[in-house]
Amino acid sequence: MSISLATTWEERLMDLGNIPASRVRCEPAIGTATIEDVIRIRDTEKRLFELVDGTLVEKAMGWQESVLAGILLHWLHSYLDKNPIGVATGADGMTRLFEDAVRGPDVAFVNWSRLPQRRIPKDPIPDLVPNFVIEVISVGNTYAEMSRKRRDYFHAGVELLWMVEHRPRTVTVYKSALDATVFDEEQILDGGSVLPDWQVNIKDLFSRLDVGH
């Protein structure tokens, strides 16, 4: 991926997806951050930052978003217990998609075929592209930010992406950066060829946010 040519703070924020300035870390200097900085801050400050064009961008998070991501990860693990075709990770399982891009999807699946010798990486942030990722959209995310993230994922080699939005209670399924289908609570999701026979009842997923479930 190309390095940003932004020369002003406004241009940099635009490149990053018009995100709030409060999510951009200025130390180390913008444009000079590395994967080692991502690891250091995660280990010492317990904060998750993604690396975009040499800039540290704090991952937007929320309570309901975490609940949904946790449920989906649990269901995915249950599927993989019966269908051991790979491994799944949560938001802490960050990966380097390109030299200057570290992403932390809320949920990710990696087929064994993408793991050398079918072994779990020992690197804290491996050079690894998931087959499937789920992003649960938070209030702090912007449309432009998620659009750029989507392009990054598919450019790197992701095969399937779900973007979950709990306010309208929909899931948008992408099979490429531009191939989008929106599903609502009356529908059932499936993992396609990436996760054969895995299904998610959207209504059941979002009902976990309701009082007294």
N, C-alpha and C positions, 0 to 999 in steps of 0.2 A: 504494500500500500504506500502511496506517496505521502511525504511529510507535508504538513500544513504550511502554506505560504503566508499565513496571517501575519500582519505587522502591527495590528492594534488589538486592544483588549476586546473590543466589540466584534472584530472579525474572528478572533479566536473563539469566543462564545458561540458565534454563528457556525463555525466549523464543527464545533462539538455538539451542535443540535439545538442551539438557542436555549441552553440550560441555564438555571439560576447561577449567578456568580458564586454563591455560597457553597456550591458543590465542587468548585475547582480549587485545588490546593496550590498555593504559590511557593511552597518550599518542599522539594527543590524547585528551582526556577522553572516556569512554564516553558515547555519544549525541551527540557533537559532531563526529565525523569526517566528512570529505567525500571526494569522488572525487579531489580534488587530493592528499589525504593518501595515498590508495592509489597514485597515480602516483609521488609523491615517494619513498615507501618502496621501491617496486619498483625505481626508478632508482638510489637511493643505497645501499640495503641488500641489493638483489637477493632480496627476500622477497616472496611473494605473499600478499596479504590480500584477502579479499572484504569488501564493505561491506554491513552488515545493520543497519537501524535506527540509522544514525549510529555504528555500532560496527565496529571493524576486527577481523575474525576470520581468523586465519591458516589458509591452505588446508592440509588434511591431505594428506600425500604419503608415498610409499614406493617402494622400488626395484622390486618386482614390479608395482606399480600403474603405474609409469612405463613399464615394458617393455610392458605390455598396451596402454596408451594410445598409445604410439608405434607399435605394430604396427597398431592400428586406424586411426590417422591416416594411416599409409603406405598401407594398403589403400584408404582413402577417397580419398586423392589419386590413386591409380592409377585408380580408377573415374572420378574427375572429369576425368582426362586424356583419357578416351575419351568422357565424357559431360559436356561443359563447361556445366553448369547452375548453377554457383555456386562458392563457395570454402569451404575448410575451414581450421580453426585448431586449435592445441593449447591447453594450459592458460594460456600467456601471453596468449592472445587474449581478454582480459577485455572484457565488455560491460556497459553500464548498462541493466538491464531496466526500472527505475523510478528516480525521483528519488533514492530512498534505498537502492537495491539494485544493487550491482555484483557480478556473478558471473563465475567463471572455470571453465567446464566443461572437463573433461580433453580432450574433442574436441567440436568444433561444426561444423555446416554451415549456410551461409546461401545461400539461393537468390538469384540475381541480381535477382529481382523486389523483394527487400527492400533492395537497395543502390541509392541514388539514382544515376541515369545509369550503372548497372552499373560503378561505380568502387569500388576498395578504399578504405575510410575512412582519412583521414590522422590523425584524432584518436587519441591513445594508448589511450583507452577510449571508443569511440563509443556513442551511444545507438542500440542495435541489438539486435533479438531474433532469435536463430538459429531456423531451422526445425527443426533436429535437434541434440540434445546427447547426449553420452555421459559418464557419471560412473563412474569406476572406484573402488569403495568401498575406503577405507583403514582400517587398524586404528583410527585416531584419529577416524573418523566415527561418529556415533551414528544410531540409527534415526530419532529425532525430528528431528535436523538434516537428514537426507536427505529426510524427509517434508516439512519446511518448504521446502527447496530445490525439491523437485518441485512443490509448490504455486506457488511463485514463477515457475518456468519456464512452467507452463501458463497461469497468470493473465496473464503477459506476452504469450503468443502462440506459444510453442513447440508444434510439432505432434507430435513424436515424441521419446521419451526412452528411452535404454538405461541400465540400472544394472548394472554388471559386478561380480561378486563372485568373486574367484579362489580363496577357501577352499572353498566348496562347488562351484565351477566352474559357475556358473549366470549367466544374463543375464535380468534382468527387463525386459520391454518395456512401456512405458506409452504409450498413445495419448491418455490424459487423466490427470488427477491420481489418478483412482481406477480406471481401466481397466488392470489389470496382468495380464500373462501371463508365467510363468516358463519359461525354456527351459534345457535341460541339454545335455551334450556329445553326445547322440545326435541333436541337431536342428540345423537350418540357419536362421539369421536372414535376414531380408530388409528392405530399406529402405522397403517399402510404396510409397505414392504420393509420398512425400517424395524418395526416392532409388530410382526405378524400376530394377528388375533388379539392384540391388546385393545381394549375398549374402555372409554370413559364416559359415563353418564353425566352430561353437563348439569342437569338439574340436581343430581345427587351431590355433585361437587359444590355448587354454590349454596345448596341448602345447609351446608356445614357452617355458614355464616349466620344463619337464622337463630334467634333466641329460642332456647329450650329444645334444640335438636336432640 
